[in-house]
Amino acid sequence: MNDATTGADHGPALPGGAGDGTRAVRAGLPEPVKHEPTLPGPVFAAHFHLPGDPTGPYTYGRDENPTWTLLERAIGELEAPGRSDVETLVFASGMAAISSVLFSQLRAGDAVVLPDDGYQALPLARAQLEAFGIEVRTAPTGGDAQLAVLDGAKLLWIETPSNPGLDVCDVRRLAEAAHAQGTLVAVDNTLATPLGQRPLELGADFSVASGTKQLTGHGDVLLGYVTGRDADAMTAVRRWRKIVGAIPGPMEAWLAHRSIATLQLRVDRQNATALALAQALRERPEVTGLRYPGLPDDPSHKTASRQMRRYGCVVSFTLPSRARADRFLDALRLVDDATSFGGVRSTAERRGRWGGDAVPEGFVRFSVGAEDPEDLVADVLRALADSDV
């Protein structure tokens, strides 16, 4: 978080060329103080001592918290290394973060462009936006199709890679076209994480994500964040957070900060295993529609390689039927049948069970964890064979 807002002291400066692992381990730490912990514990406070005029960084628990400050600084250092002109705000969930941008930036009569193949809660947001008199246009992520409906929009919302179909669009191209007509650009960076891509460097005004997923990586924290480079726009986001009270608890914020220290280790292991799994699945005749941006023959690979530094931990594919997919999931021994993604324990689900995604009944979203690659691939191949009855 920007010190002009918080009044907090900067932590130890990192070298400009610091690697991702070094940055993740050191991100957001305060200056060392003798006998104090390197990462201070969570601050549980609804109010703070505040005699006289209400000045200073911490006044009331809905507005600011020292534990948030350290986490916000850490995320900002990952999303925009070396930048002092960006601000990060944390929220109670990814949807709280998404909503804060949509509803703080748009007014009745504005138009917004959303992906029609994005996160399944976006249709809920669309219904609320339209109820407020905001025009909502949609187009697929792939092929930069959102360009065709961009004219005159106030905000362009990009989700790349898309969830769950894993299509990728050219963020630079879309951002340039949007800014040429005064349109703000927000990128949902959940699937990529800041170690996979940095939307602000690609031209976006906001990088938004669910920290519930791979950023924290243990399936035990609900969290969201917004990082932005426009001070006025971020002031509006901050005001929205204050109005709706969509704030994280200090324990969740502390757990998230602690978990970021292992982000590079987790991401590299999970991404490498995801590629190995995708390569194994492409040899299976019952698997169709296999998508992973890291595969050289994936439709998104060329675009992804220009803007992504890592391809993510999610693989998607389709089995011949709903029953086959259910049998496959039931046969897995090292994989939990659960929603969400990005955790150290592999999860998979038949995505059509929720009814919010335009996917085949046998579509499987598979989130690769940190298990030994050989063990995980063997478990998946065995489950595929066992479910072929």
Buried (B, 14 or more C-beta within 10 A) or exposed (E): BBEEBBEBEEBEEBEEEBEBBEBBBBBBBBEEEEEEEEBBEBBEBEEBEEEEEEEEBBBBBBBBBBBBBBBBBBBBBBBBBEBEEBBBBBBBBBBBBBBBBBBBBBEEEBBBBBBBBBBBEBBEBBEBBEEEEBBBBBBBBBBBBBBEBBEEBBBBBBBBBBBBBBBBBBBBBBBEBBBEEEBBBBBBBBBBBBBBBBBBBBBBBBBBBBBBBBBBBBBEBBBBBBBBBBEEBBBBBBEBBBEBEBBBBBEBBBBBBBBBBBBBBBBBBBBBBBBBBBBBBBEBEBBEBBBBBBBEEBBBBEBBBEBBBBBBBBBBBBBBEBEBBBBBBEBBEBBBBBBBBBBBBBBBBBBBBEEBBEBBBBBBBBBBBBBEBEEBBBBBBBBBEEBBE
